[in-house]
Amino acid sequence: MDPASSTSEIKSWIKVALANEHLTDFTLNILGNSVKGDGYMGDIVFVNLLGETEDHKSKKYDLVLKCGKKSQALRDSIPVKETYENEIYLYDQVFPAFTQFQLEKGLEKVFDSVPKCYGTYVGPAMEVLVLENLKVRGYELYDRRQPLTIDHINLIVSEYGKWHAISAAMQDQQPEKFKKLLSGIKNLWGKYGDSMDINKMFTSPIDEIYELVKEDIDRSTAEKLKNFKNQIPYIVNELIYKQNYFSVITHGDNWNNNFLFQYENSDKSIPRKVAMLDWQISGFCSPVTDLSYFIYSCVSREDLKKFDDILKVYYESFSNFLWKMGGNPEKMFSYPQLMADWKIFAKFGIMMAFLVVKIAVSDQDEVADIAETIEKGHDVTDTFVYDIKDKLLLKNRLLCIVEHIVERDLI
């Protein structure tokens, strides 16, 4: 956390964010903060808070403060404020509206795979979300250097099925309300494209991957991989905005560092619940963008062989949840349509996976601080261009993805 953020300053943010808790006074204990590489545009602060209510009762809170970085150089280079405002809008408006819609449809168990947000703060050069600390309830991160197991994958795609189904049902049954809700979601990819060299950011990893795997693939595969670079401008400038296809409000940032898990058993092999974090680049586009980004970023070689089964788990969850809310999945988004749209929109997930898998398998000391990079006069995209130590691990994670996407004729 930025050392300029004093205890009194943090307390002032919380006072605003927790206004609905009606506390007359509170004390806080700052437990610690995130490490380098945990967040590019922000910092995380862990806080315990003991408050007194208006009726003189004590109330304890275990909180996570998600705070935008203060660096003015960073804020002048990329849309930090807009990115945080987008996530704040999701917590303040979209999640409550989706929950209300599900309750109106008589669902006894609604989608709740997000942390509770107690409130938010937006001030000069600072944005803060005050969230519950799910680690107190036994949630924990998975080792980001390792691909997720099939049980983790199936749990997450099932939750994506529910999340996407709510969008489908609401835009079908309450189109005006959904349209109004959608109007508050920002076009962040356009803003990123205005402020950084997106093409460089996503073509550099492809060059690196090509050098890693070229001895293990045939000439045709190598040519397709090299030529994928030429599709990056189309993906970031056109593909993700195509709305003449079935579209939903997406999660947007689907790598394995953005999930917390609660487990059934002590060896943590069977996840019971998942919480989805980091909704900053949530948008409105094909659900395939969420699924392809997630699967290609997080799957192992062994489990990629179960690709079709994974998509069936997703679609069964989507269908069942949509039926419960009065929708007809066959008419709105059939399984054949999912497979057809995969051919179109999976390019986005492939592009993202080629970038984030490297970040996932990097050591902490290899990941640059984006604010420091900019303050030293470098381009923001230079943050992602570095020489990784464990090239074999990176190669093993990516080779199966390259083989899969060529076999499936996706690039």
Secondary structure, 3 states (H helix, E strand, C coil): CCCCCCHHHHHHHHHHHCHHHCEEEEEEEEEEECCCCCCCCEEEEEEEEEEEECCCCEEEEEEEEEEECCCHHHHHHCCHHHHHHHHHHHHHHHHHHHHHHHHHCCCCCCCCCCCCEEEEEEECCEEEEEEECHHHHCCEECCCCCCCCHHHHHHHHHHHHHHHHHHHHHHHHCHHHHHHHHCCCCCHHHHHHHHCCHHHHHHHHHHHHHHHHHHHCCHHHHHHHHHHHHHHHHHHHCHHHCCCCCCEECCCCCCHHHEEEEECCCCCCCEEEEEECCCCCCCEECHHHHHHHHHHHHCCHHHHCCHHHHHHHHHHHHHHHHHHCCCCHHHHCCHHHHHHHHHHHHHHHHHHHHHHHHHHHCCHHHCCCHHHHHHCCCCHHHHHCCCCCCHHHHHHHHHHHHHHHHHCCCC
